Amino acid sequence: MDRPSTSRQSMEKVDKVEMYEVREHVPYHAEVTRAPGSAEYDAESGQLYTSSWEAAWTAICQLVNLLHHMQVAIVTFVMWHFALTSAPNGSISNLQLHIIFAGTGYQLFLVEAILTLHRHNSWSFQLSPDGKRIVHGCLQLIGSVFVIAGTFLGLAETNMEVSTPHGICGVIALGFSLISFITGIVTLFSAKVRLMVKTGPIKILHVAVGLFSVSMGLVTIAIGFNMDYFSSSQGTSISGAMISFVAFILFYVMIQPIVDLVSTTRKNM
C-alpha cells in the first residue's frame, strides 16, 4: 500500500526539479530607468547603447584623428628622408641634424603630446585623466629636449646668426616651448601637492603658451618647406603638399586646446 504513495511523491519531486530547471534558464532582465534622450536600452540583450547619431559622430571623429596621425607620420618621414639624403656625399652635417631633431620634436612629440589629451585620440582615449597627463608630460619632455638640441644645431650651422624668417620663428618657438614645459611642471605639482599656487591661472598660462609655441614651431616647419633649399631638390609639388599637411595638422591640433582654454578661463573668472 505504501508503494503507490512513494511513487507519487517521487513523481512530484521530479516535476519540481523539472520546473526548477526550466525556470533556471529564464533570463532575468533588471529594470532600467533612464532619462529621456539618454542611451537606448536593448530589450533582447539587456544592455545600454548610445544613439546612432552619437555613435556615427564618434566614428567620424576617430577617422579624422586617424587621418591626422597619418599626416603627422608622412611629414616626419619626408623631413627625415630629406635630411638623410640631401647631402650628395651622404654626410650628415649640423643642418641635417637640425632638421631631424627640431622637426621631430615639434612635428611628432609636441603635436602628439597635445593630442594625448584629445577626447577622440586613437591611442589615448581609454587612459585615465592622470594617465593622460603623465603621457602628455613625458612626450613634452622628450619634445623639448629634441627642440633644444635641434635649435642649437641650427644655430651652430649659422654661427649663432638669426636673420631669416625660419630662424627667427624657430628661436621664438624654442623660448615659448621652454616656458610651456616649466608651467606644465608647476601645474602638475600644484594640483598634486596643493602648493601655494592656484592651479587655474597656471593651467591657463600653460595651455596658452603651449598653443603659441607649437603654432610657431609648425609655422617654422612650413617656412622651411617653402625655402629653396627644400623645394629646389624635392620639387614644388612636394613642397606645397607638405605645407598643406602642416597647415591642416596645425588647425586640427588647436581645436581641443582652445576649447579647454575657454572652459578653464570661464571656470576661473
VODRENSE-562878 format. One record per atom (N, C-alpha, C): x, y, z. Coordinates in steps of 0.001 Angstrom, whole numbers, padded with zeros to 6 digits, always signed. Layout:
REM VODRENSE-562878
XYZ
...
This chain:
REM VODRENSE-562878
+000831-001214+000000
+000000+000000+000000
+000865+001264+000000
+002079+001176+000445
+002956+002343+000517
+003630+002634-000810
+003655+001616-001697
+004391+001839-002947
+003754+002909-003832
+002419+002905-004022
+001825+003979-004850
+002087+005363-004299
+001971+005548-003014
+002231+006872-002437
+003683+007263-002603
+004576+006314-002445
+006006+006602-002616
+006319+007015-004039
+005737+006287-004989
+005966+006631-006401
+005365+007996-006738
+004175+008313-006105
+003557+009606-006353
+004452+010735-005815
+005056+010550-004664
+005947+011547-004087
+007196+011748-004944
+007718+010640-005470
+008909+010751-006327
+008600+011491-007612
+007377+011261-008160
+006972+011977-009369
+006842+013472-009097
+006282+013837-007923
+006163+015243-007570
+007534+015896-007452
+008494+015160-006927
+009853+015686-006816
+010456+015913-008196
+010203+014962-009097
+010713+015105-010461
+010106+016323-011131
+008779+016500-010930
+008115+017671-011508
+008707+018964-010965
+008976+018983-009684
+009563+020170-009085
+010953+020437-009638
+011716+019389-009805
+013064+019553-010357
+012994+020066-011771
+012070+019508-012572
+011930+019956-013945
+011481+021410-014020
+010553+021783-013166
+010113+023175-013153
+011244+024100-012732
+012029+023655-011794
+013150+024460-011358
+014177+024622-012475
+014436+023543-013220
+015394+023604-014313
+014915+024532-015425
+013642+024514-015708
+013104+025397-016734
+013229+026847-016307
+012888+027118-015048
+012954+028478-014547
+014400+028969-014456
+015316+028042-014265
+016709+028439-014117
+017259+029045-015407
+016733+028662-016537
+017249+029141-017815
+016495+030360-018333
+015546+030860-017573
+014844+032068-017990
+015715+033264-017655
+016109+034088-018646
+016985+035237-018344
+016259+036281-017519
+017027+036898-016653
+016468+037926-015776
+016834+039295-016331
+015836+040134-016536
+016050+041475-017037
+015794+042458-015907
+016863+043134-015524
+016713+044132-014476
+016017+045357-015044
+015256+045990-014217
+014550+047194-014641
+015542+048338-014793
+015501+048973-015934
+016429+050055-016228
+015659+051352-016327
+016073+052323-015556
+015456+053646-015619
+016437+054589-016260
+015998+055396-017182
+016875+056318-017881
+016112+057590-018187
+016859+058632-018295
+016259+059913-018618
+015978+059980-020107
+014984+060733-020515
+014708+060881-021942
+015889+061488-022676
+016184+060909-023846
+017287+061422-024654
+018632+060829-024309
+018708+059933-023292
+019981+059328-022943
+020180+058072-023777
+021081+057179-023326
+021387+055982-024077
+020157+055084-024216
+020079+054375-025333
+018952+053494-025598
+019139+052166-024881
+018002+051466-024652
+018019+050185-023957
+017590+049086-024914
+018438+048058-025064
+018143+046923-025919
+017463+045853-025070
+016176+045587-025324
+015407+044648-024501
+015894+043219-024663
+016449+042862-025811
+016883+041485-026037
+018170+041160-025300
+019149+042063-025374
+020427+041803-024708
+020498+042381-023305
+019588+043298-022972
+019611+043897-021654
+020746+044866-021446
+021256+045502-022535
+022383+046411-022446
+021977+047800-022911
+022724+048765-022412
+022536+050142-022841
+023492+050444-023982
+023046+051178-024954
+023900+051580-026054
+023576+053011-026449
+024588+053678-027017
+024409+055067-027398
+023557+055166-028648
+023046+056336-028908
+022215+056542-030075
+023040+056424-031346
+022352+056214-032457
+023040+056026-033729
+023792+057286-034141
+023187+058456-033913
+023844+059695-034297
+025122+059924-033494
+025055+059653-032199
+026243+059839-031359
+027348+058867-031745
+026984+057599-032007
+027975+056611-032414
+028595+056976-033760
+027777+057458-034692
+028293+057859-036000
+029246+059045-035887
+028892+060022-035052
+029755+061184-034862
+031089+060776-034230
+031067+059860-033259
+032308+059376-032648
+033177+058670-033671
+032567+057862-034526
+033323+057158-035567
+033967+058146-036541
+033244+059193-036916
+033793+060197-037829
+034976+060923-037181
+034831+061284-035903
+035921+061958-035191
+037157+061073-035093
+036957+059785-034846
+038093+058869-034779
+038745+058672-036138
+037949+058692-037212
+038514+058582-038557
+039365+059802-038887
+038862+061000-038571
+039637+062220-038800
+040921+062197-037982
+040837+061707-036756
+042030+061591-035912
+043047+060633-036513
+042566+059523-037081
+043468+058575-037734
+044156+059206-038938
+043403+059932-039759
+043992+060624-040902
+045023+061662-040446
+044748+062303-039327
+045694+063281-038799
+047001+062622-038405
+046930+061461-037733
+048155+060746-037368
+048932+060320-038611
+048229+059948-039665
+048895+059578-040914
+049630+060776-041501
+049033+061952-041444
+049704+063141-041952
+050940+063481-041123
+050834+063343-039811
+051995+063574-038946
+053133+062628-039325
+052798+061354-039557
+053816+060376-039927
+054428+060700-041291
+053609+061137-042252
+054119+061457-043583
+055078+062643-043535
+054688+063707-042827
+055549+064893-042733
+056858+064546-042033
+056796+063771-040963
+058011+063371-040253
+058912+062530-041150
+058317+061609-041903
+059117+060774-042815
+059788+061616-043894
+059070+062584-044474
+059648+063432-045517
+060825+064235-044963
+060695+064755-043753
+061796+065510-043156
+063016+064624-042940
+062804+063424-042412
+063914+062509-042187
+064558+062096-043511
+063724+061784-044503
+064258+061360-045807
+065073+062477-046448
+064566+063698-046386
+065300+064824-046962
+066603+065065-046216
+066567+065008-044888
+067773+065276-044102
+068855+064230-044350
+068462+062982-044525
+069442+061905-044672
+069928+061721-046106
+069251+062335-047073
+069633+062140-048484
+069986+063437-049197
+069923+064587-048508
+070166+065863-049191
+071629+066086-049520
+072538+065581-048715
+073966+065764-048986
+074403+064830-050114
+075103+065331-051138
+075496+064467-052263
+076408+063317-051852
+077317+063563-050919
+078245+062517-050499
+077709+061668-049351
+076473+061915-048934
+075868+061123-047871
+076286+061518-046469
+076986+062630-046324
+077424+063055-044994
+076266+063717-044240
+076391+063746-042929
+075370+064345-042057
+076002+065547-041355
+075510+066730-041666
+076025+067951-041057
+075102+068413-039932
+075485+069516-039309
+074620+070077-038265
+073260+070497-038817
+073225+070914-040075
+071964+071325-040679
+071012+070156-040832
+071536+069008-041258
+070696+067818-041369
+070205+067358-039991
+071092+067396-039000
+070687+067030-037645
+069668+068017-037087
+069808+069284-037459
+068824+070293-037047
+067436+069935-037577
+067355+069525-038831
+066061+069155-039413
+065475+067950-038688
+066311+066965-038400
+065826+065741-037759
+065340+066015-036341
+066162+066695-035542
+065822+066875-034133
+064697+067902-033947
+064854+069082-034533
+063831+070119-034344
+062513+069708-034999
+062586+069156-036211
+061363+068733-036896
+060632+067634-036158
+061382+066644-035672
+060754+065556-034922
+060204+066055-033595
+060913+066972-032951
+060445+067498-031666
+059112+068201-031779
+058978+069064-032780
+057714+069788-032954
+056646+068918-033613
+056996+068330-034751
+056004+067670-035582
+055501+066360-034982
+056340+065667-034235
+055943+064365-033691
+055635+064453-032199
+056637+064769-031378
+056472+064644-029937
+055550+065712-029351
+055729+066972-029717
+054894+068024-029132
+053475+067985-029680
+053323+067658-030957
+051971+067509-031506
+051253+066344-030843
+051946+065212-030689
+051322+064053-030049
+051084+064308-028560
+051910+065147-027940
+051677+065496-026537
+050345+066209-026372
+050022+067107-027310
+048732+067792-027251
+047597+066825-027550
+047799+065959-028539
+046735+065026-028923
+046464+063980-027849
+047405+063778-026932
+047174+062829-025838
+045936+063199-025041
+045676+064493-024892
+044536+064977-024110
+043260+065085-024936
+043334+064763-026218
+042160+064850-027085
+041194+063719-026764
+039908+064024-026703
+038914+063038-026282
+038717+061927-027302
+039061+062170-028576
+038900+061157-029620
+040241+060636-030127
+041323+060869-029383
+042626+060387-029828
+042657+058860-029828
+043160+058276-030922
+043013+056838-031140
+043768+055987-030128
+044904+056460-029612
+045707+055615-028740
+045687+056052-027270
+044952+057112-026943
+044959+057562-025547
+043573+057826-024971
+042498+057634-025755
+041173+057985-025238
+040730+057058-024106
+041336+055864-023997
+040962+054943-022933
+041771+055154-021657
+042760+056015-021679
+043561+056271-020489
+042778+057110-019487
+043138+056966-018229
+042545+057794-017185
+043091+059214-017302
+042427+060193-016679
+042959+061574-016733
+044392+061682-016228
+044723+060973-015133
+046101+061008-014634
+047054+060357-015628
+046622+059253-016249
+047456+058602-017249
+047721+059493-018445
+046699+060214-018886
+046884+061151-019996
+047879+062245-019632
+047778+062765-018411
+048693+063827-018005
+050127+063320-017925
+050321+062091-017466
+051674+061533-017382
+052276+061367-018773
+051503+060782-019698
+051994+060602-021064
+052235+061958-021730
+051326+062907-021486
+051479+064259-022030
+052781+064892-021557
+053074+064770-020258
+054304+065337-019725
+055553+064665-020265
+055513+063339-020404
+056682+062613-020941
+056961+063005-022387
+055911+063083-023207
+056097+063486-024597
+056577+064926-024704
+056068+065790-023822
+056515+067180-023851
+057977+067293-023433
+058396+066477-022472
+059803+066480-022059
+060710+066037-023209
+060345+064928-023853
+061153+064432-024979
+061162+065450-026115
+059986+066023-026413
+059924+067013-027477
+060753+068240-027178
+060738+068693-025932
+061530+069872-025566
+063027+069594-025716
+063474+068398-025330
+064888+068035-025492
+065270+068025-026967
+064412+067440-027807
+064677+067413-029251
+064711+068824-029827
+063780+069673-029401
+063713+071039-029923
+064950+071828-029514
+065367+071710-028259
+066566+072420-027802
+067790+071968-028589
+067956+070652-028723
+069106+070132-029466
+069072+070572-030921
+067890+070453-031553
+067790+070823-032959
+068009+072298-033204
+067491+073158-032313
+067654+074601-032491
+069108+075012-032363
+069810+074478-031376
+071209+074853-031203
+072091+074248-032291
+071700+073114-032857
+072435+072586-034006
+072280+073504-035210
+071055+074051-035388
+070847+075000-036477
+071609+076299-036254
+071637+076774-034993
+072388+077991-034697
+073886+077781-034871
+074367+076595-034555
+075788+076298-034756
+076146+076293-036235
+075212+075878-037084
+075462+075871-038525
+075564+077292-039084
+074821+078245-038473
+074831+079642-038952
+075677+080545-038072
+076524+079961-037217
+077386+080736-036314
+076569+081664-035416
+075450+081146-034915
+074569+081827-033972
+073944+083096-034569
+073881+083182-035872
+073251+084329-036523
+071834+083943-036966
+070870+084772-036596
+069468+084533-036936
+068982+085710-037759
+068766+085474-039059
+068358+086575-039941
+067194+086208-040850
+066899+084946-040994
+065815+084516-041879
+064517+084344-041085
+063370+084429-041762
+062093+084183-041053
+062047+082806-040410
+062644+081814-041061
+062671+080459-040495
+063437+080444-039174
+064585+081103-039139
+065385+081113-037917
+064751+081924-036807
+064160+083069-037149
+063515+083916-036133
+062338+083192-035494
+061490+082589-036334
+060338+081844-035793
+060795+080650-034962
+061894+080017-035380
+062403+078870-034633
+062880+079248-033242
+063565+080370-033113
+064046+080816-031800
+062874+081213-030905
+061888+081891-031489
+060700+082258-030706
+059970+081011-030228
+059835+080032-031110
+059162+078782-030733
+059915+078062-029626
+061248+078088-029672
+062049+077449-028622
+061800+078100-027272
+061813+079439-027221
+061601+080130-025956
+060252+079826-025336
+059196+079835-026149
+057869+079565-025616
+057691+078078-025281
+058403+077204-025967
+058339+075777-025619
+058918+075528-024233
+060001+076208-023898
+060584+076068-022567
+059650+076629-021497
+059022+077777-021773
+058070+078345-020812
+056887+077404-020615
+056402+076814-021713
+055280+075883-021613
+055645+074659-020786
+056865+074166-020953
+057287+072992-020185
+057382+073320-018705
+057922+074473-018366
+058058+074863-016955
+056685+075061-016317
+055791+075766-017007
+054445+075963-016458
+053681+074648-016351
+053982+073701-017234
+053346+072387-017134
+053758+071652-015870
+055041+071747-015521
+055519+071115-014283
+054869+071776-013069
+054786+073104-013072
+054164+073818-011947
+052691+073431-011831
+052004+073325-012959
+050590+072946-012936
+050397+071553-012377
+051250+070625-012784
+051128+069244-012314
+051343+069144-010806
+052397+069748-010296
+052706+069612-008880
+051802+070476-008006
+051322+071595-008526
+050408+072411-007728
+049078+071699-007542
+048688+070869-008507
+047444+070115-008360
+047621+068897-007468
+048833+068319-007432
+049055+067095-006667
+049383+067366-005202
+050247+068314-004942
+050663+068564-003563
+050064+069840-002998
+049204+070519-003828
+048493+071718-003386
+049467+072780-002847
+050329+073226-003732
+051246+074294-003364
+050489+075606-003193
+051192+076618-002753
+050572+077934-002560
+050452+078667-003903
+050086+077932-004924
+049904+078493-006264
+048565+077993-006779
+047739+078874-007264
+046450+078467-007812
+046648+077728-009125
+046001+076567-009223
+046190+075740-010397
+045570+076372-011645
+044402+077004-011490
+043680+077527-012644
+044480+078500-013489
+044983+079611-012917
+045749+080566-013728
+047001+079970-014359
+047698+079094-013616
+048895+078464-014176
+048528+077547-015333
+047414+076830-015202
+046972+075963-016285
+046599+076779-017519
+045923+077913-017306
+045575+078785-018437
+046842+079277-019132
+047835+079687-018341
+049096+080150-018912
+049795+079021-019666
+049780+077816-019088
+050433+076669-019730
+049791+076336-021069
+048474+076311-021107
+047778+075985-022354
+048007+077065-023406
+047908+078329-022997
+048077+079432-023946
+049492+079471-024516
+050484+079345-023636
+051873+079373-024097
+052176+078134-024940
+051635+076983-024543
+051849+075775-025319
+051263+075865-026716
+050065+076434-026832
+049456+076623-028141
+050320+077519-029030
+050824+078600-028452
+051634+079520-029241
+052956+078886-029653
+053579+078128-028746
+054876+077524-029071
+054748+076476-030173
+053730+075616-030076
+053541+074603-031114
+053143+075255-032433
+052326+076303-032360
+051949+077022-033581
+053180+077607-034261
+054048+078261-033489
+055266+078827-034064
+056189+077736-034585
+056235+076598-033894
+057070+075503-034378
+056599+074959-035714
+055285+074774-035858
+054753+074266-037124
+054858+075317-038226
+054694+076593-037885
+054898+077660-038875
+056349+077664-039349
+057285+077438-038420
+058695+077358-038782
+058944+076214-039748
+058304+075068-039508
+058458+073928-040409
+057878+074237-041784
+056712+074883-041814
+056104+075248-043090
+057000+076212-043869
+057608+077176-043181
+058546+078087-043845
+059739+077307-044390
+060211+076326-043630
+061323+075502-044103
+060981+074722-045359
+059765+074203-045443
+059350+073502-046660
+059254+074452-047854
+059047+075727-047599
+058914+076710-048679
+060259+077283-049120
+061329+076991-048399
+062649+077513-048743
+063203+076811-049979
+064050+077526-050721
+064640+076955-051926
+065497+075734-051619
+066064+075685-050438
+066903+074548-050050
+066128+073233-050114
+064835+073299-049814
+063997+072096-049880
+063280+071972-051220
+062628+073036-051675
+061788+072944-052878
+062597+072711-054146
+063833+073205-054202
+064630+073031-055416
+065027+071585-055646
+065199+070836-054579
+065598+069434-054715
+064420+068470-054697
+063364+068807-053969
+062223+067910-053844
+061085+068250-054798
+061077+069463-055332
+060022+069863-056239
+058963+070707-055541
+058343+071583-056321
+057330+072471-055745
+056065+071729-055340
+055763+070613-056032
+054558+069858-055674
+054690+069231-054294
+055841+068638-054017
+056081+068062-052688
+056098+069162-051636
+056712+070284-051971
+056762+071400-051034
+055359+071900-050703
+054525+072079-051730
+053161+072543-051491
+052339+071544-050702
+052526+070244-050987
+051782+069213-050258
+052170+069196-048786
+053462+069340-048486
+053910+069326-047106
+053410+070561-046350
+053394+071710-047014
+052867+072920-046370
+051386+072756-046066
+050633+072143-046998
+049205+071908-046766
+048994+070940-045602
+049802+069888-045529
+049695+068935-044426
+049970+069612-043089
+051024+070426-043036
+051370+071104-041784
+050254+072060-041377
+049659+072750-042366
+048566+073681-042057
+047359+072933-041493
+047025+071781-042069
+045897+071008-041556
+046203+070451-040168
+047433+069992-039952
+047822+069489-038628
+047710+070597-037587
+048168+071790-037946
+048082+072924-037024
+046635+073259-036699
+045774+073262-037709
+044362+073570-037474
+043714+072519-036578
+043975+071248-036847
+043325+070181-036072
+043816+070144-034637
+045114+070325-034453
+045678+070169-033114
+045307+071328-032199
+044833+072449-032778
+044477+073611-031979
+043043+073555-031446
+042183+072733-032041
+040755+072770-031715
+040504+072426-030251
+040938+071242-029813
+040668+070805-028446
+041321+071694-027393
+042588+072112-027541
+043169+073011-026534
+042451+074352-026430
+041979+074891-027554
+041248+076159-027493
+039942+075991-026719
+039242+074870-026952
+038013+074592-026202
+038323+074467-024709
+039404+073748-024368
+039791+073601-022959
+040208+074941-022356
+040878+075763-023144
+041319+077064-022648
+040122+077963-022334
+039129+077952-023201
+037939+078772-022971
+037176+078291-021737
+036997+076957-021617
+036265+076428-020468
+037005+076672-019157
+038328+076502-019165
+039106+076754-017947
+039067+078230-017555
+039122+079099-018552
+039055+080531-018268
+037726+080925-017665
+036636+080355-018169
+035310+080649-017627
+035169+080162-016189
+035767+079013-015871
+035671+078494-014521
+036423+079367-013511
+037465+080030-013951
+038296+080817-013049
+037982+082313-013089
+036922+082684-013776
+036538+084087-013813
+035716+084467-012573
